[in-house]
Amino acid sequence: MDSLKYIKHYPEGIKKQVLELIKEKKLAEHILKKYPSSHDKKTDKTLFNYVNELKNAHIKNAPSLSKVVYDGKINVIHNALGTHHFISRVQGGKLKSKNEIRIASMFKNVPLEFLEMIVVHELAHFKEKEHNKAFYKLCEYMQPSYHQVEFDLRLYLTHVDIFGKIEEYS
């Protein structure tokens, strides 16, 4: 059952369905049916603009972003999908803050909904530091299908773990 590490906390019935898709080698087909193509936010600049648009549309009073980049050093399989950083420095007599979001590079070639889910998750941390009820409510506000997309992203990561990336997203 280690092949199901991304969905290990889901009910047994769901895990059995996923195992059946894996056994029949139909997991990619299942994912592609819902998400047929990848997004066009391939550069750090387009990613920054996309994240800024989402932030401004949903959490206007959040601090401004200093940097949003794809980061090849984030190990998705063992670590995280993305990270957020709040950096404060004293410059002269003033306190300067920088807010950064880093997204794992493997998400350059995934459906827009997956990228949006990761971005929404990291943006929500600007308002709510902990993964609590308010945090997930904010995620759902920014992306109403947040929980379904998170599950589907977990299925995608399961596929990547077992079979490798889905060719249609390359």
N, C-alpha and C positions, 0 to 999 in steps of 0.2 A: 504493500500500500504506500511505499515511499514515493511512488510515481504520482501520488495524489497529494503531495505535501502542500500544494497551494489551496486545496479545498478540504483539508483534513478536518476542519471544524464544521463542515456541512453535514446534513443528515445522511444516514446510510443509503437511503433510496436514491438520492442525487449522486452519491459516489458510485453506486452500482450502475446508474445510467452512463456516467462518464467512463467507467471501466469498460462498458459494452462498446461505446464509441471508439475507445482506444483499441480494443480487441479487434473490432471490425475495420480499423484504420479509417474511421469516418469523422474524427474530431476536427480535422481541417475543413472538411466539407460542411460540418455543422457551423463552424465559426464563419466561414466564407458566405454562407447563406445570409447571415445577419449583417456582416461587414465585408462587402465585396472588394473594397479597394483601400489603399493607404492614403494618408493625408499629404498635403503639399508643403508643410512647414518643415523644410529640410535644412535650412540654415539657422544659425543662432539669431540672426537679425529678424527673420520671419517668425521664429519662435518667440522672441522678445515682444514683437508687436502683437502677436496672438495672445500671449499671456496678459499683456497690458490692457488689451481690449476687454478680455474677460474680467480682469480686476476692476477696471473702470465701470463696467456694466453692472457688477454685482456687489462690490465692496469698495465704494468710492473713497470712504474715509480711512482705508488701510494705507499704511506707509507706501511711498513710491518705491518702485523696484530699481535697483542699481544694475542688476545683471540677471539675465536668464540665458542659460546655455545648455547645450547637450554635453554631457560629460562621459567620456569613455572610461573613466576610472570607477564609476559606480557599478558595482557588481550586482546585477539584478537578481541573479539566481540565489545568491547568498546574503544579500544585504538589503537593498532598497530599490524602488522604482524611480524615485526622485528625492531630492533633499531641499530643505530650505535653511537659510542661514540669516541670522540677525547679528550683524557685526557693529559694535559701537567703539568709537575711537575718540580720544580727546585730541583736538587740534587747537592749539592756543588756549583760549578760554572757553571754547565751545565743544559740545559733545556732538559728534557727527555719527550718523548711523547709516549703514548700508544693508540693504535687503536683497538677498540673492536666492534664486531658484535654479537648481541643477536637475536636469532630466537625463536618465540613462540613455546613452547613444543608441541602444537597440530600438528605441521608440521613434527613431527617424522614419521608420518604415512600418507603421502600424495604422490601423483605421483611426480617423480623427476622433471618434468617440473614446478610444483608449487613451490617446494623448490628452484629450479634454479631462478625462477622469483623473489622471495623474496631476495635471495642472490644478484642477479644482481642489484636489486633496491638499496640495502644497499651499495654495492660496488660503484655504480654510485655516491653516496653521497661523496665518498672520493675525487672525481674530481669536482663535481658540487653540491654545498650545496642546491640550490633551485630546485624546480620542474619546470624547464623551458624547452625550446625547446632543448637546448644542453644536458640537463639531460636525456630526453627521447630518444634523438638520440644515446647517449652512451648506454642506456639500450637496444635499438634495435641492436646496434652493438654487444653487448655481447650475446644477445638472440634474434635472428631475429623475432621470433614469440612472442615477449614480450607482445604486446598489446592483442593478442588473448588469451594468457595464463593468463594474468591479468583478462580478462573478465571471463574466465572459472574458475579461482580461486574465483572470486566474486560469480559465480553460486554455487560453492562448499560451500562457507561460508553461502550463502542463505540456502542451503540444511541443513547444520549443525544447523543453527538457527531454522529452522522449524521442521526438522525430526530427527536431531542428525547426528552423524558421519556415513559415508558409511561403512558398515560392511567389504567389500572387502579390505579396507585400514587398518583395525585393526591389 
